[in-house]
Structures are given as structure tokens and as C-alpha cells.
Amino acid sequence: MSEPAIDEYVVTRVAPVHRPTVAALRELMRQHAPEAREVIAYGSPAWRGKKILAIISASKTHITFAFDRGAEFADAHGLLEGVGKTTRHIKIKKPEDIDCDALGDYIRQAAELDRQ
């Protein structure tokens, strides 16, 4: 089910060129973490289980898809960026850049860590 606050965010704060990317990320989250709720957290669309699993940040040039506990992931795909203690992210410039298999794996790992 679509969250109205997220829909409004996408229409008002995401450049039209990046809306298909956000739509694809929302669908991947629904597929791989169906128990996660869409919320607005820190002013951006996010998915919450017990805690925040993932968050989207929109810029003029790309969408950042960040995982709150990404530093704990097994990164077999080598796509995660970041050097902090917890968060890792992926920058996506266009929908064709989305690696559905890799993102599905990361989303499942985020959901599993949240369940523990």
C-alpha cells in the first residue's frame, strides 16, 4: 500500500527525472521487506521495522539509497559506499543503474538484522 506522505514527498521534492528510480526502490522494498512501513524520517522517505531499515535522499543529480545498518552487511556485490560505523549507501543516477538482485539482497539483509 502506498503511503500518502511518501507520495507527496515524491511529487514535491523529487525531480521528475528521478521519480522512476524512487518508484523502483519503493517496489523493491515492498517485495523484499513487506513488513517494513513507509514513513518520513529525518525529512526523507524511509522504511521502518523495529528501527529504520533504509532511507532515500534526493539530490539534483541522483538518489541516495542508504541502509542504517549497512556496515553489518555482507557486501558480495561491492556496491555499498560509506566509511562510518553504521550506515552504507548506494547512489543511483537513473533507473537503469538499479541492480535489482543486489538491492534485493541488501534489503533482505536489512530486514533480517531488524528482526534480530
C-alpha positions as CSV (number, residue, x, y, z in Angstrom):
1,M,0.0,0.0,0.0
2,S,1.3,3.5,-0.9
3,E,1.9,5.9,1.9
4,P,0.3,9.4,1.1
5,A,3.2,11.3,2.8
6,I,5.7,9.5,0.7
7,D,3.6,10.1,-2.5
8,E,3.5,13.8,-1.6
9,Y,7.3,13.9,-1.0
10,V,8.0,12.3,-4.4
11,V,5.7,14.8,-6.2
12,T,7.0,17.9,-4.4
13,R,10.7,17.1,-3.6
14,V,12.0,14.6,-6.2
15,A,12.9,15.8,-9.7
16,P,10.7,14.2,-12.4
17,V,13.8,12.5,-13.9
18,H,14.4,10.7,-10.5
19,R,10.8,9.6,-9.8
20,P,11.1,6.3,-11.7
21,T,14.1,5.5,-9.6
22,V,12.2,6.2,-6.4
23,A,9.2,4.1,-7.6
24,A,11.5,1.2,-8.4
25,L,13.1,1.4,-4.9
26,R,9.7,1.5,-3.3
27,E,8.7,-1.6,-5.2
28,L,11.9,-3.4,-4.2
29,M,11.2,-2.6,-0.6
30,R,7.6,-3.9,-0.9
31,Q,8.9,-7.1,-2.5
32,H,11.9,-7.8,-0.1
33,A,10.8,-6.3,3.2
34,P,7.0,-6.3,3.1
35,E,6.7,-6.0,6.8
36,A,8.5,-2.6,6.8
37,R,6.4,0.5,7.0
38,E,7.0,3.5,4.8
39,V,7.5,6.6,6.9
40,I,9.0,10.1,6.7
41,A,12.2,10.1,8.9
42,Y,14.7,12.8,9.1
43,G,12.7,14.6,6.4
44,S,13.0,11.8,3.8
45,P,11.2,8.7,2.8
46,A,12.3,5.7,4.9
47,W,11.2,2.2,5.8
48,R,10.9,1.2,9.4
49,G,10.7,-2.2,11.1
50,K,11.7,-2.0,14.8
51,K,14.2,0.7,13.6
52,I,14.9,2.4,10.3
53,L,15.9,-0.1,7.6
54,A,16.6,2.2,4.7
55,I,16.1,5.8,3.7
56,I,16.0,7.7,0.4
57,S,17.6,11.1,-0.1
58,A,17.0,13.0,-3.3
59,S,19.5,15.4,-4.9
60,K,19.5,17.2,-8.2
61,T,21.9,14.6,-9.8
62,H,21.0,11.3,-8.1
63,I,19.0,9.3,-5.5
64,T,20.9,8.0,-2.4
65,F,19.5,4.8,-1.0
66,A,21.0,4.3,2.4
67,F,20.9,1.4,4.8
68,D,21.0,2.3,8.5
69,R,22.9,-0.9,9.4
70,G,24.7,-1.3,6.1
71,A,28.1,-1.6,7.7
72,E,27.0,-5.0,9.0
73,F,26.0,-6.4,5.6
74,A,27.9,-9.0,3.7
75,D,28.7,-6.9,0.5
76,A,29.1,-9.6,-2.1
77,H,28.1,-7.2,-4.8
78,G,30.6,-4.5,-3.9
79,L,28.1,-1.6,-4.4
80,L,27.9,-0.1,-0.9
81,E,29.7,3.1,-0.2
82,G,30.5,4.9,3.1
83,V,33.0,4.7,5.9
84,G,31.0,5.4,9.0
85,K,30.4,3.0,11.8
86,T,26.9,2.0,10.7
87,T,25.4,3.4,7.5
88,R,26.2,2.4,3.9
89,H,24.6,3.8,0.8
90,I,24.3,3.5,-3.0
91,K,24.0,6.5,-5.3
92,I,21.6,5.9,-8.3
93,K,21.6,8.3,-11.2
94,K,19.0,6.6,-13.4
95,P,16.6,3.6,-13.1
96,E,18.8,1.5,-15.4
97,D,21.5,1.7,-12.8
98,I,19.5,-0.3,-10.3
99,D,20.8,-3.8,-9.7
100,C,17.6,-5.5,-8.6
101,D,19.4,-8.6,-7.4
102,A,22.0,-6.7,-5.3
103,L,19.5,-4.3,-3.8
104,G,17.1,-7.2,-3.1
105,D,20.0,-8.9,-1.2
106,Y,20.8,-5.7,0.8
107,I,17.1,-5.1,1.6
108,R,16.7,-8.7,2.8
109,Q,19.8,-8.3,5.0
110,A,18.4,-5.1,6.4
111,A,15.1,-6.8,7.3
112,E,16.9,-9.8,8.8
113,L,19.1,-7.6,11.0
114,D,16.0,-5.7,12.1
115,R,14.3,-8.9,13.1
116,Q,17.2,-10.0,15.4
